[in-house]
Amino acid sequence: MGTAIVAGAGVSLPVRVPGLRAVCWVVWALSAVLLCAVLAARAGHWIRHRDQARAHLLDPAVAPFYGCLSMAMLAVGGAAMTVGREVIGHSAAVAVDAVLFTAGTATGLAAAVAIPYLMVVRHRPAPGTASPVWLLPVVAPMVSAALGPLLVPELPAGQWQEALLLACYAMFGLSLLATLVMLPVIFARLVHQGPLPLALTPVLFLVLGPLGQSTTAVNQLADVAPGVVPAPYASAFGAFAVLYGVPVMGFAMMWLALAGALVVRAVRDGMTFGMTWWGFTFPVGTCVTGASGLARHTGLTAYTWLAVALYVFLVTAWAVAGLRTVRGLLSGALLAAPVPPRPVTARTT
């Protein structure tokens, strides 16, 4: 999903950059290949190592990442409609997005219920261990809410279009309220327990996900509302997109500055590369699409430049994380088992 968002966010920019669409198509194709590989690996893991897969669900540090599976399918499917259709054709793009949107939404809704349920009845996380990773399962329905509008015009007019539109709004509310429940717990952990461990510091950027994605969702829903719902509601959707998106994007920029300062602190303290660095990609990409939507609905040039600046950051972070990941895979460093601590010995006299 960190790769697909580079393509999806690139074509959403309110400015034209020569050659960008062609590059975005290549990036989307790469994300589709990566998705196929991940899905095959995940299926093989459940088939051949079912006990270990179940153990992951019962591990409070690993279980929330099941939300990423849903977001990956949704991101690749959505980019098929905005990027891929120029090459594979409109009908093929609709078919790909319909399959991935359906599977991703079902997986996301299941994770949004199952993972919090397991946290309550099985995980029993210790006090003061809250992490932005907890947001991953509940953010997945927000991704569905943001990308579902791409399929609304493809449905028969009337009940079908209205049902999908309002279902996306329902998922928007589901994810938003769940996020508002968890954010105070996460911030309280930071205030009372101090900064996260160095390796986990990049996950602070995950908080940007529900903020940027919800702003994207309300703008996308406002775009397709006319003609789907009655006129008073359609215009209200457009007004809500601005009234909600502007303050939320302001909070997102505040959190971006806070998280960025904590990352700089962690780098100075010796933070090294880890897979958590991919947290710099998808959440920032959602802020790009959110700022682009606000630029489209407000006409304010400041949001255009904000979207461009965030996209430059996104591409840089994606390139760094991607190159370091490939290097770690080739060297075997990322696949190596953790080195156990050396036994403590005592000298006797």
ABEGO torsion letter per residue (X at the ends): XAAAAAAAAAAABABBBBGAAAAAAAAAAAAAAAAAAAAAAAAAAAAABAAAAAAAAABAAAAAAAAAAAAAAAAAAAAAAAAAAAAAEAAAAAAAAAAAAAAAAAAAAAAAAAAAAAAAAAAGBBBGABBAAAAAAAAAAAAAAAAAAAAAAABBBEAAAAAAAAAAAAAAAAAAAAAAAAAAAAAAAAAAAEBBBAAAAAAAAAAAAAAAAAAAAAAAAAAAABGABBAAAAAAAAAAAAAAAAAAAAAAAAAAAAAAAAAAAAAAAGBBBBAAAAAABAAAAAAAAAAAAAAAAAGBAAAAAAAAAAAAAAAAAAAAAAAAAAAAAAAGAAABBBBBBBBBBBBBX
